Amino acid sequence: MQKELRLTRREDFNKVYRHGKSTANLQVVIYCLPNPRIERFRMGVSVSKKLGSAVVRNRIRRMMKEIVRLNEERIRSHYDFIVIARKPVVDMEYKQLEKSLMHALKRAQLLRSST
C-alpha cells in the first residue's frame, strides 16, 4: 500500500476513533471519518495482541492492506478509516477475509456506487 494512503500518526487514529462512525460485522470493525483535505483515502489497521503472536498479527495486517490495495479504485475518496480485526479473522483464508472486509466497507458506505 502506498505511503500516502496510510494512517500512521496516533492523533489521526484518535480523531477517527473519537469523531468517526463505526460499522462492524463478525470479523472486522471499521471506523470512518470524512476528511476533505486529502485527495484519496487513508487507511489504518489495528490488530490486538489478543489475536496472537506478532507473526499472526502481521499476516492479518498484510492481508488487509493487500485487499485494500487491490480494490483501491472502488473505495471512496476523502475518507480516513481504521480497520480493526476481530478474533475470527485469525482462522480465515485470504478470499474469506476479502469477502468480509469488502462487506464491511460496503456497510460503512465507503465503496463507490457502480454506475
C-alpha positions in Angstrom: 0.0 0.0 0.0 1.3 3.4 -0.9 2.7 5.6 1.9 0.2 8.5 1.3 -2.7 6.0 1.8 -1.6 5.0 5.3 -3.0 6.4 8.5 0.0 6.3 10.9 0.0 9.1 13.4 -1.6 8.5 16.8 -3.5 11.8 16.7 -5.1 10.8 13.4 -6.2 7.4 14.8 -7.6 9.2 17.9 -9.5 11.7 15.8 -11.1 8.9 13.7 -12.0 6.9 16.9 -13.4 10.0 18.6 -15.4 11.6 15.8 -15.9 8.8 13.3 -18.8 6.5 12.8 -18.3 2.7 13.3 -19.7 -0.2 11.4 -19.0 -3.9 12.0 -19.6 -7.4 11.0 -18.4 -10.6 12.9 -14.8 -10.3 11.6 -13.9 -6.6 11.4 -14.9 -3.2 12.7 -14.5 -0.1 10.6 -14.3 3.4 11.9 -14.6 6.1 9.2 -14.4 9.9 9.2 -14.7 12.2 6.2 -11.5 14.2 5.5 -11.9 16.7 2.7 -8.3 17.8 2.9 -6.9 14.6 1.4 -7.2 13.7 -2.2 -7.8 10.0 -1.9 -8.3 8.0 1.3 -6.1 6.9 4.2 -6.4 3.6 6.0 -5.1 2.3 9.3 -5.2 -1.3 10.6 -5.4 -2.3 14.2 -4.8 -5.9 15.3 -4.9 -6.6 19.0 -2.2 -8.7 20.8 -5.1 -10.9 21.9 -5.3 -12.3 18.4 -1.9 -14.0 18.5 1.8 -13.6 18.1 3.5 -10.9 16.1 3.7 -13.3 13.1 -0.1 -13.8 13.1 -0.9 -10.1 13.6 1.4 -9.0 10.8 0.0 -11.6 8.5 -3.5 -10.3 9.1 -2.3 -6.7 8.7 -0.6 -7.5 5.4 -3.6 -9.3 4.0 -5.9 -6.4 4.9 -3.6 -3.9 3.3 -3.3 -6.0 0.2 -7.1 -6.4 -0.1 -7.5 -2.6 0.1 -4.6 -2.0 -2.4 -6.2 -4.3 -5.0 -9.6 -2.7 -4.5 -8.3 0.9 -4.2 -10.3 2.2 -7.2 -13.6 1.0 -5.6 -13.1 2.9 -2.3 -14.4 6.4 -1.9 -12.1 9.3 -1.7 -11.8 11.9 1.1 -12.1 9.5 4.0 -9.9 8.3 6.8 -10.8 4.8 8.1 -9.5 2.3 10.5 -10.0 -1.5 10.2 -9.9 -3.4 13.4 -9.6 -7.2 13.2 -11.7 -9.4 15.5 -10.9 -13.0 16.7 -12.5 -15.0 13.8 -10.0 -13.3 11.3 -7.2 -15.5 12.7 -8.6 -18.6 11.1 -9.7 -17.1 7.8 -8.2 -17.6 4.3 -7.4 -14.7 2.1 -10.6 -15.0 0.0 -12.8 -15.2 3.1 -11.2 -12.2 4.6 -11.5 -10.3 1.3 -15.3 -11.0 1.2 -15.7 -10.0 4.8 -13.7 -6.8 4.5 -15.5 -5.7 1.3 -18.8 -6.4 3.0 -17.8 -4.2 6.0 -16.6 -1.4 3.7 -19.9 -1.6 1.8 -21.9 -1.4 5.1 -19.7 1.7 6.1 -20.7 3.2 2.7 -17.0 3.5 1.7 -17.4 1.8 -1.6 -18.2 3.8 -4.7 -21.5 3.2 -6.4 -21.0 1.1 -9.5 -22.7 3.2 -12.2 
